[in-house]
Amino acid sequence: MKRATATTTSAPSPPHGHQALSDYITARFDEFSRSQKDVAQYIVDHLDEAAFQTAEELARRASTSSSTVVRFSQALGFEGFPELQQAAREEYRRRPPGPADVAAAQAAAPLFSLDQTEYEAALATDHVNVEETARKLSRSEVEAAVEAIATAEKVLIAGTDQMAFFASYLRHLLMLLDIRAEVVASPSQEALGRLSRIDETTLVIGLSAGRPHPLITRTMKLARHRRARTIAITDATLSEVARLSRIRLYYSSNSPAYVRSHVALLSLIQALAYGVYSRDSQQYDSRIKAFRLK
């Protein structure tokens, strides 16, 4: 329901009744256009920021335009972005803090002074990214991912563009543990040949940031069709890559800079490899020592 007049100062009646805004967006996610899905993903995963950013700031973080943000607001039934933002603020204020949030608020001191430099702001944001990632990760999902990697006959890691580096790094970490892994980083003939060999014995790991590359989506769909085990590592909980996967691992990529932050992603990848290593550290130690002597 839209606001009856533009002069009222009370909070607008949400078009979704008593349902939380993030739940309403999630339920209608498939109805949105590709650009609107980028906005939806950002709001759901960063409600605390969306509640207080301008439309232009939100558009920049979601890698879209401010006009898309306005159209997305209207698609939800609001008159414009201010009404959507008010609904986001109401949900944010009603959301109870978790135990970790309370402990952090009581014990943690600011890393830098209020007049922090751009350099300090970037470091402080990365610190928050790692904390947020640790809080949102499910222990059961992480343990399932470690189990899947440790017991897989073969591993295929898919990541394009900036994610190609992290796919290669994960492959390197697994290679140190004598786990066979291949990387798909581009639609080359060789990479497509690797996709054709996906079967039920393959573990497919898809890496994505923001809107997933079509190759990654195609890889996860193929893996699902061939009944391969799948893990999604993504910075958007509503990402199509995550929805196509059995195991979903989320990381935070907030950044005040012009690119996403991948500090939490790097930490997550190393933690997964360490989890595999910890299953039989004595066996892996001899393997790693021999590798270093080469």
C-alpha positions as CSV (number, residue, x, y, z in Angstrom):
1,M,0.0,0.0,0.0
2,K,1.5,3.4,-1.0
3,R,1.3,6.4,1.3
4,A,-2.0,8.3,0.9
5,T,-0.3,11.8,0.9
6,A,3.1,13.2,0.7
7,T,2.7,15.5,3.7
8,T,2.5,12.8,6.5
9,T,5.6,12.5,8.6
10,S,4.8,9.0,10.0
11,A,6.5,5.9,8.7
12,P,4.8,4.6,5.5
13,S,2.7,1.5,5.8
14,P,4.8,-1.3,4.3
15,P,3.3,-2.9,1.2
16,H,4.1,-6.3,2.7
17,G,2.0,-5.9,5.8
18,H,3.8,-7.0,9.0
19,Q,6.4,-9.0,7.0
20,A,9.9,-7.8,7.4
21,L,11.3,-5.9,4.4
22,S,14.2,-8.4,3.8
23,D,11.8,-11.4,4.0
24,Y,9.5,-9.7,1.5
25,I,12.3,-8.9,-0.9
26,T,13.6,-12.5,-0.6
27,A,10.1,-13.9,-1.3
28,R,9.7,-11.8,-4.5
29,F,13.3,-12.1,-5.6
30,D,12.6,-14.1,-8.8
31,E,10.3,-11.4,-10.1
32,F,13.0,-8.7,-10.3
33,S,15.1,-7.8,-13.3
34,R,18.8,-8.5,-13.2
35,S,19.7,-5.0,-12.1
36,Q,17.0,-5.0,-9.5
37,K,18.3,-8.3,-8.1
38,D,21.6,-6.6,-7.5
39,V,19.9,-4.0,-5.4
40,A,17.8,-6.7,-3.6
41,Q,20.9,-8.7,-2.7
42,Y,22.7,-5.7,-1.3
43,I,19.7,-4.6,0.8
44,V,19.1,-8.1,2.3
45,D,22.8,-8.6,3.1
46,H,23.5,-5.1,4.2
47,L,20.3,-3.8,5.8
48,D,22.2,-1.7,8.4
49,E,23.9,0.2,5.6
50,A,20.9,0.5,3.2
51,A,18.8,2.0,6.0
52,F,21.0,5.1,6.2
53,Q,22.6,5.4,2.7
54,T,21.4,7.7,0.0
55,A,20.1,6.1,-3.2
56,E,23.3,7.1,-5.0
57,E,25.5,5.4,-2.4
58,L,23.4,2.3,-2.4
59,A,23.5,2.2,-6.2
60,R,27.3,2.5,-6.2
61,R,27.6,-0.4,-3.7
62,A,25.2,-2.5,-5.7
63,S,27.0,-1.7,-8.9
64,T,24.0,-0.2,-10.6
65,S,22.3,3.2,-11.1
66,S,20.2,5.3,-8.7
67,S,17.3,5.1,-11.2
68,T,17.4,1.3,-10.8
69,V,17.2,1.8,-7.0
70,V,14.1,4.0,-7.4
71,R,12.5,1.6,-9.8
72,F,13.2,-1.3,-7.4
73,S,11.5,0.7,-4.6
74,Q,8.4,1.2,-6.8
75,A,8.4,-2.4,-7.8
76,L,8.0,-3.3,-4.1
77,G,5.0,-0.9,-3.9
78,F,6.7,2.1,-2.4
79,E,6.4,5.6,-3.8
80,G,10.1,5.9,-4.0
81,F,13.4,5.1,-2.3
82,P,12.8,7.2,0.9
83,E,9.8,5.1,1.7
84,L,11.7,1.9,1.2
85,Q,14.6,3.2,3.3
86,Q,12.1,4.0,6.1
87,A,10.9,0.4,6.0
88,A,14.6,-0.7,6.2
89,R,15.2,1.5,9.2
90,E,12.1,0.1,11.0
91,E,13.3,-3.5,10.5
92,Y,16.8,-2.6,11.5
93,R,15.6,-1.0,14.7
94,R,13.4,-4.0,15.5
95,R,16.1,-6.5,14.8
96,P,17.5,-7.8,18.1
97,P,21.3,-7.8,18.5
98,G,22.9,-11.2,18.6
99,P,25.2,-12.3,21.5
100,A,28.3,-11.6,19.4
101,D,27.0,-8.1,18.6
102,V,26.4,-7.3,22.3
103,A,29.9,-8.6,23.3
104,A,31.5,-6.7,20.5
105,A,29.7,-3.4,21.5
106,Q,30.8,-3.8,25.1
107,A,34.4,-4.9,24.6
108,A,35.6,-3.6,21.3
109,A,37.2,-0.2,21.0
110,P,37.4,1.7,17.7
111,L,40.5,0.7,15.7
112,F,41.1,4.3,14.7
113,S,40.0,7.8,15.7
114,L,36.9,9.4,14.2
115,D,39.0,11.5,11.8
116,Q,40.4,8.4,10.2
117,T,42.1,8.5,6.9
118,E,41.0,6.7,3.8
119,Y,43.7,4.1,4.4
120,E,42.5,3.6,8.0
121,A,38.9,3.4,6.9
122,A,39.7,0.6,4.4
123,L,41.5,-1.4,7.1
124,A,38.7,-0.8,9.6
125,T,36.1,-2.0,7.1
126,D,38.2,-5.2,6.4
127,H,38.3,-5.9,10.1
128,V,34.5,-5.6,10.2
129,N,34.2,-7.8,7.1
130,V,36.1,-10.7,8.8
131,E,34.0,-10.4,11.9
132,E,30.7,-10.3,10.0
133,T,31.8,-13.3,7.9
134,A,32.6,-15.3,11.0
135,R,29.2,-14.4,12.6
136,K,27.2,-15.3,9.6
137,L,28.9,-18.6,8.7
138,S,27.1,-21.7,9.9
139,R,29.3,-24.2,11.6
140,S,27.4,-27.0,10.1
141,E,27.8,-25.6,6.6
142,V,31.5,-25.1,7.1
143,E,32.0,-28.7,8.5
144,A,30.0,-30.0,5.6
145,A,32.2,-28.1,3.2
146,V,35.4,-29.4,4.8
147,E,34.0,-33.0,4.7
148,A,33.1,-32.6,1.0
149,I,36.5,-31.4,0.1
150,A,38.4,-34.0,2.1
151,T,36.5,-36.9,0.7
152,A,36.0,-35.8,-2.9
153,E,37.6,-37.9,-5.7
154,K,38.1,-34.8,-7.8
155,V,37.5,-31.1,-7.2
156,L,36.5,-28.5,-9.8
157,I,36.8,-24.8,-8.8
158,A,35.0,-22.2,-10.9
159,G,35.9,-18.6,-10.7
160,T,36.2,-15.9,-13.4
161,D,37.7,-12.4,-13.5
162,Q,38.8,-11.3,-10.0
163,M,37.6,-14.7,-8.6
164,A,40.0,-16.6,-10.9
165,F,42.9,-15.6,-8.5
166,F,41.1,-17.1,-5.5
167,A,40.1,-20.2,-7.4
168,S,43.8,-20.7,-8.3
169,Y,44.9,-20.1,-4.7
170,L,42.4,-22.6,-3.3
171,R,43.7,-25.1,-5.9
172,H,47.2,-24.4,-4.6
173,L,46.2,-25.0,-1.0
174,L,44.5,-28.2,-1.9
175,M,47.4,-29.4,-4.0
176,L,49.6,-29.1,-0.9
177,L,47.3,-31.6,0.7
178,D,47.5,-33.9,-2.2
179,I,43.9,-33.2,-3.3
180,R,43.3,-33.2,-7.0
181,A,41.7,-30.0,-8.2
182,E,41.2,-28.2,-11.5
183,V,40.2,-24.6,-12.2
184,V,37.7,-23.2,-14.7
185,A,38.4,-19.5,-15.1
186,S,37.3,-18.7,-18.7
187,P,35.1,-20.2,-21.4
188,S,38.1,-21.7,-23.2
189,Q,38.0,-25.0,-25.0
190,E,40.2,-26.5,-22.3
191,A,37.9,-25.2,-19.6
192,L,34.8,-26.5,-21.3
193,G,36.4,-29.9,-21.6
194,R,36.8,-29.9,-17.8
195,L,33.1,-29.1,-17.4
196,S,32.2,-32.0,-19.7
197,R,33.9,-34.4,-17.2
198,I,31.7,-33.4,-14.2
199,D,30.0,-36.4,-12.7
200,E,28.7,-37.7,-9.4
201,T,32.2,-38.1,-8.1
202,T,33.1,-34.4,-8.6
203,L,32.9,-31.7,-6.1
204,V,32.2,-28.4,-7.8
205,I,33.1,-25.1,-5.9
206,G,31.7,-21.9,-7.4
207,L,33.2,-18.5,-6.4
208,S,31.3,-15.3,-7.1
209,A,31.2,-11.7,-6.1
210,G,28.1,-9.7,-6.8
211,R,26.3,-10.7,-10.0
212,P,27.8,-14.1,-10.9
213,H,29.4,-14.6,-14.3
214,P,27.3,-16.7,-16.7
215,L,30.0,-19.3,-16.9
216,I,29.8,-19.9,-13.1
217,T,26.0,-20.1,-13.2
218,R,26.3,-22.6,-16.1
219,T,28.9,-24.6,-14.2
220,M,26.7,-24.9,-11.1
221,K,23.6,-25.8,-13.2
222,L,25.5,-28.5,-15.0
223,A,26.9,-29.9,-11.7
224,R,23.3,-30.0,-10.3
225,H,22.1,-31.7,-13.4
226,R,24.8,-34.4,-13.1
227,R,24.2,-34.8,-9.4
228,A,27.7,-33.6,-8.4
229,R,28.2,-32.2,-4.9
230,T,28.4,-28.4,-4.9
231,I,29.7,-25.6,-2.7
232,A,29.0,-21.9,-3.3
233,I,31.3,-19.2,-1.8
234,T,29.6,-15.9,-2.4
235,D,29.1,-12.4,-1.0
236,A,25.4,-12.4,-1.8
237,T,23.0,-14.7,0.1
238,L,20.5,-14.4,-2.7
239,S,23.0,-15.2,-5.5
240,E,21.9,-17.7,-8.1
241,V,25.1,-19.6,-7.5
242,A,24.2,-20.0,-3.9
243,R,20.7,-21.2,-4.7
244,L,22.0,-23.8,-7.1
245,S,24.4,-25.2,-4.5
246,R,23.9,-27.7,-1.6
247,I,26.4,-26.0,0.6
248,R,26.5,-22.2,0.9
249,L,29.3,-20.1,2.5
250,Y,28.8,-16.4,2.7
251,Y,31.5,-13.7,3.1
252,S,31.3,-10.0,3.5
253,S,32.9,-7.8,0.9
254,N,32.0,-4.2,2.0
255,S,34.5,-1.6,1.1
256,P,34.8,2.2,1.0
257,A,37.0,1.9,-2.0
258,Y,36.1,1.5,-5.7
259,V,36.4,-2.3,-5.6
260,R,35.0,-5.0,-3.4
261,S,37.1,-6.2,-0.4
262,H,38.2,-9.8,-0.6
263,V,40.0,-10.0,2.7
264,A,37.2,-12.1,4.3
265,L,37.1,-14.3,1.2
266,L,40.8,-15.0,1.5
267,S,40.4,-15.8,5.2
268,L,37.5,-18.1,4.4
269,I,39.5,-20.0,1.8
270,Q,42.4,-20.5,4.1
271,A,40.2,-21.6,6.9
272,L,38.6,-24.3,4.7
273,A,42.0,-25.6,3.7
274,Y,43.1,-25.6,7.4
275,G,40.0,-27.5,8.3
276,V,40.9,-30.2,5.8
277,Y,44.5,-30.2,7.0
278,S,43.3,-30.6,10.7
279,R,41.6,-33.9,9.9
280,D,44.9,-35.6,9.6
281,S,47.7,-33.1,10.3
282,Q,50.5,-35.7,10.7
283,Q,49.8,-37.2,7.3
284,Y,49.7,-33.8,5.6
285,D,52.8,-32.5,7.5
286,S,55.0,-35.0,5.7
287,R,53.4,-34.2,2.4
288,I,53.9,-30.4,2.9
289,K,57.5,-30.8,4.0
290,A,58.4,-32.9,1.0
291,F,56.7,-30.3,-1.2
292,R,58.8,-27.5,0.2
293,L,62.0,-29.3,-0.5
294,K,61.4,-29.3,-4.2
